[in-house]
Amino acid sequence: MAATTTRNTAVAVVLAALALTATACNGDDKSGNAAPAAPTSAAAQPTTATPAAPTPTAEPTKEAPVKLTPAAYLKLVTEKTGAQTSAKITEEISVGGGRITATGAVSWAAGLQGELQMDMSATPAGKQLSGLTGGSTLTARYLKDGMYMRVGGQAVQELGGKHWLHYSYEDLGKAQGGVGANQLKSADPVEGVRTLIASGKVSEAGKETVGGKQTTHYTGELTVADLAAAAGGSGLTDEQLAQVKKNLNAAGVTSETVDVWVDADNLVVKRSEAADTKAGPFKVTVTYSDYGTKVATTAPDPSDVAELADIAGAAKGGTAS
């Protein structure tokens, strides 16, 4: 029974972490203990701030460059980056006194798909993971129907020799406090950019080198009041606005800082979101590279997969040991 309790505690921890990572892929974290959601659609908002020089320009032409406000330029970025469908990513999530890092490749052509290698050794529950995954790292596969987690160690025996644990996005939503499953299915990097546009307070923070590339850094702060003001002209639906407000309030967040780094090709190279939440300071940083990289993730053999319901059932009945 003790082994079952430890195992299920570890499962709960991993579920929350993987759900957090899934939503962090697109800056759309809906956790009650993490940062608020990114709006799924927003039009460029005019800004009264004077953009720092030099100001980004539209696509090169023979005519003189057209100066754009930061918000208008980021609208262009959403179009350029949104035309891509996959990339390699590296992300770091800090929340609740722990840190999760993940690397891999994801596609958002038809919902979130891809495979990530996650290192949870810097989380408070790092030791608990060894009994579930055979170590402090794990492999997670994201597909249209949900997520698959590679298990190891004693967990393989407890799952009847199976090496993968599957759970739907609905289950992930429940692990995240009842979040709708559709909120966990996208990895589109422009979601974070749309959040920044919706803030209505976008400014250029200067030039920085990211991953060997020269980029322009943009920053902004998002609040519930900003979203309310943006609703009339940002393209946000009433449902989207209500969801974002709900996530902000549930997390105890009054404001969120969003940063985006864009390269000369008008592609998002890096984004970061940070806020103070009920669980403490939260920050997620994602870097993107190799846009267009091939992503061909497949589900494990069904005979080698256990369902989350099997774990829950065993815990309730106390039949596993």
C-alpha positions in Angstrom: 0.0 0.0 0.0 2.9 2.3 0.8 4.3 1.8 -2.7 0.9 2.6 -4.2 0.6 5.8 -2.2 4.1 6.9 -3.3 3.4 6.0 -6.9 0.2 7.8 -7.1 1.7 10.9 -5.4 4.4 10.8 -8.1 1.7 10.4 -10.8 -0.2 13.4 -9.5 3.0 15.5 -9.5 4.0 14.4 -13.0 0.5 15.1 -14.3 0.5 18.6 -13.1 4.1 19.2 -14.4 3.3 17.8 -17.9 0.1 19.8 -18.1 2.1 22.8 -17.2 4.7 22.0 -19.8 2.0 21.4 -22.5 0.4 24.8 -21.9 3.7 26.5 -21.5 4.6 25.5 -25.0 2.3 28.1 -26.3 2.3 30.6 -23.5 -1.2 29.5 -22.6 -0.9 28.1 -19.1 -4.2 27.6 -17.5 -3.0 26.3 -14.2 -4.6 27.6 -11.0 -1.0 27.8 -9.7 0.6 29.4 -12.7 0.5 32.2 -15.1 -2.7 33.2 -17.0 -3.8 32.2 -20.4 -2.8 33.9 -23.6 -5.7 35.1 -25.7 -6.1 33.1 -28.9 -6.8 36.1 -31.0 -6.0 39.8 -30.8 -5.6 42.6 -33.2 -2.8 45.1 -33.0 -3.5 47.9 -30.4 -2.2 51.4 -31.0 0.4 52.6 -28.6 1.1 56.1 -27.4 4.6 55.3 -26.5 7.4 56.4 -28.9 9.2 53.4 -30.3 12.9 53.2 -29.6 15.1 53.7 -32.6 15.7 52.0 -34.9 12.0 51.0 -35.4 11.3 47.7 -37.1 10.1 47.9 -40.6 7.7 46.0 -42.8 9.0 43.7 -45.5 11.8 45.3 -47.5 10.7 47.2 -50.6 12.3 49.6 -53.0 10.5 52.5 -51.3 11.6 54.1 -48.0 11.0 51.8 -45.0 7.7 52.3 -43.3 7.9 52.8 -39.6 5.6 50.8 -37.4 4.5 51.0 -33.8 5.7 48.1 -31.7 2.1 46.7 -31.6 1.7 47.0 -35.3 5.0 45.4 -35.9 4.1 42.5 -33.6 1.0 42.0 -35.6 3.2 41.4 -38.6 5.2 38.9 -36.5 2.1 36.9 -35.7 1.5 36.6 -39.4 5.0 35.5 -40.3 5.5 33.2 -37.3 2.0 31.9 -37.6 2.7 30.7 -41.1 5.2 28.2 -39.6 3.9 24.9 -38.2 6.8 23.4 -36.2 10.0 24.2 -34.4 12.6 22.9 -32.0 12.0 24.3 -28.5 13.8 24.6 -25.2 11.8 25.7 -22.2 12.3 26.4 -18.6 9.5 26.7 -16.1 10.0 28.0 -12.6 7.0 27.7 -10.2 6.4 26.8 -6.6 10.1 26.7 -5.7 11.0 24.2 -8.4 12.3 24.3 -11.9 11.4 22.1 -14.9 13.4 22.1 -18.1 12.4 20.5 -21.4 13.8 20.1 -24.9 12.4 18.6 -28.1 10.5 19.4 -31.2 6.8 20.2 -31.5 4.3 20.9 -34.2 1.1 23.0 -34.0 -0.2 22.2 -37.5 -3.1 20.2 -36.2 -3.0 20.6 -32.4 0.0 20.0 -30.2 2.2 17.1 -31.3 5.8 16.3 -30.5 8.1 14.7 -28.0 9.9 16.4 -25.1 12.7 15.3 -22.8 11.9 16.7 -19.4 14.3 17.2 -16.5 12.5 17.5 -13.2 15.5 17.0 -10.9 15.2 20.6 -9.7 11.6 20.1 -8.5 10.7 19.4 -4.9 9.2 16.1 -6.0 12.3 15.0 -8.0 13.0 12.1 -5.7 9.4 10.8 -6.0 9.9 10.5 -9.7 12.5 7.8 -9.6 9.9 5.2 -8.7 7.7 6.2 -11.6 10.2 7.0 -14.4 13.4 5.3 -13.2 15.0 8.6 -12.7 14.5 12.4 -12.5 14.0 12.8 -16.2 11.1 11.5 -18.4 10.0 11.3 -22.0 6.6 12.9 -22.9 4.8 12.5 -26.2 2.0 14.9 -27.1 -0.5 13.7 -29.7 -4.0 14.7 -30.8 -5.7 12.4 -28.3 -3.6 13.3 -25.3 -0.2 12.7 -23.7 2.0 9.6 -23.3 4.5 9.4 -20.5 7.3 6.8 -20.5 7.5 5.0 -17.1 10.3 3.0 -15.6 11.5 1.3 -12.5 9.0 -0.3 -10.2 6.1 1.4 -12.1 6.6 -1.0 -15.0 5.8 -4.0 -12.8 2.9 -2.2 -11.2 1.4 -1.5 -14.7 1.7 -5.1 -15.7 4.9 -4.7 -17.7 3.6 -1.7 -19.7 6.1 1.1 -20.3 3.7 4.0 -21.2 1.0 5.9 -19.3 -1.6 7.6 -21.4 -4.0 10.3 -20.3 -6.3 12.5 -22.4 -6.3 16.3 -22.5 -9.6 16.1 -20.5 -7.6 14.4 -17.7 -4.9 16.9 -18.0 -7.5 19.6 -17.7 -8.8 18.1 -14.5 -5.2 17.9 -13.1 -5.0 21.7 -13.9 -8.2 22.5 -11.9 -10.9 21.8 -14.5 -9.4 23.6 -17.4 -11.0 22.8 -20.8 -9.2 20.2 -22.8 -9.1 22.5 -25.9 -6.8 24.8 -24.0 -4.0 22.2 -23.9 -3.8 21.3 -27.6 -1.8 24.1 -29.2 1.9 25.0 -29.3 1.6 28.0 -31.6 4.4 30.4 -30.5 2.4 33.5 -31.5 -0.1 33.0 -28.7 2.4 34.8 -26.4 2.8 37.6 -29.0 -1.0 38.1 -29.1 -1.0 38.4 -25.4 1.6 41.1 -25.6 -0.5 42.9 -28.3 -3.6 42.7 -26.2 -1.9 44.4 -23.3 -2.0 47.7 -25.2 1.2 48.6 -23.5 3.9 47.2 -25.8 7.3 48.9 -25.9 10.7 48.1 -27.5 13.3 47.1 -24.9 16.3 47.1 -27.2 18.5 44.8 -29.2 19.8 41.5 -27.8 21.5 38.4 -29.1 19.5 35.2 -28.6 20.9 31.9 -29.8 23.5 33.6 -31.9 20.9 35.8 -33.6 20.4 39.5 -33.4 16.9 40.2 -32.1 14.6 43.0 -31.0 13.2 42.7 -27.5 9.6 43.8 -26.8 7.9 43.9 -23.4 4.5 44.6 -22.0 2.3 44.1 -19.0 -1.1 42.4 -19.1 -3.8 43.0 -16.5 -7.5 42.2 -16.2 -8.3 45.9 -16.8 -6.2 45.9 -20.0 -8.1 42.9 -21.3 -11.5 44.5 -20.6 -10.4 47.6 -22.5 -9.1 45.5 -25.4 -12.2 43.4 -25.8 -13.9 46.0 -27.9 -11.3 46.0 -30.6 -8.8 43.3 -30.1 -10.7 40.4 -31.6 -11.2 38.7 -28.3 -14.5 37.0 -28.0 -16.6 37.2 -24.8 -15.8 33.6 -24.1 -12.0 34.1 -24.5 -12.1 37.2 -22.3 -14.0 35.4 -19.6 -11.6 32.5 -19.6 -8.5 34.7 -19.3 -10.1 36.7 -16.5 -11.0 33.4 -14.7 -7.4 32.2 -15.0 -6.0 35.4 -13.7 -8.3 35.5 -10.7 -7.8 31.7 -10.0 -4.0 32.2 -9.9 -4.3 35.3 -7.8 -2.5 37.2 -10.6 -3.1 40.9 -10.9 -0.6 41.5 -13.7 1.6 39.4 -16.0 4.8 40.6 -17.7 5.2 39.3 -21.3 8.5 39.5 -23.2 9.1 38.6 -26.9 12.3 38.5 -28.9 12.0 38.7 -32.7 14.7 38.1 -35.3 15.3 39.9 -38.6 13.0 37.4 -40.4 10.1 38.5 -38.2 10.1 35.2 -36.4 9.7 34.7 -32.6 13.0 33.4 -31.3 12.2 33.6 -27.6 9.3 34.5 -25.3 8.9 34.8 -21.5 6.0 35.3 -19.2 6.2 36.1 -15.5 3.8 36.7 -12.7 3.3 36.5 -8.9 0.8 33.7 -8.2 -0.7 32.0 -5.1 2.0 29.4 -5.5 4.7 32.0 -5.6 6.6 33.6 -8.4 6.1 32.0 -11.8 8.1 32.3 -14.9 8.2 30.4 -18.2 10.8 31.0 -20.9 10.7 29.3 -24.3 13.2 29.6 -27.1 12.4 28.5 -30.7 14.8 27.4 -33.4 14.8 25.4 -36.7 11.3 26.5 -37.8 9.9 23.9 -40.2 11.7 21.0 -38.5 10.1 17.6 -39.2 7.9 16.3 -36.4 6.7 12.7 -36.8 5.5 11.6 -33.3 3.6 8.4 -33.1 1.7 6.7 -30.3 3.3 3.7 -28.5 2.0 0.3 -29.2 -1.4 0.0 -27.5 -0.4 -3.2 -25.9 2.4 -1.3 -24.1 0.1 1.5 -22.8 -1.8 1.8 -19.5 -4.6 4.3 -19.0 -4.6 6.9 -16.3 -8.0 5.4 -15.3 -6.2 2.2 -14.4 -4.0 4.1 -12.0 -6.9 5.9 -10.4 -8.9 2.7 -10.1 -6.1 0.9 -8.4 -5.6 3.7 -6.0 -9.2 3.8 -5.1 -9.5 0.1 -4.6 -6.2 -0.4 -3.1 -5.5 -3.4 -5.2 -2.0 -2.5 -6.4 1.0 -2.9 -4.1 
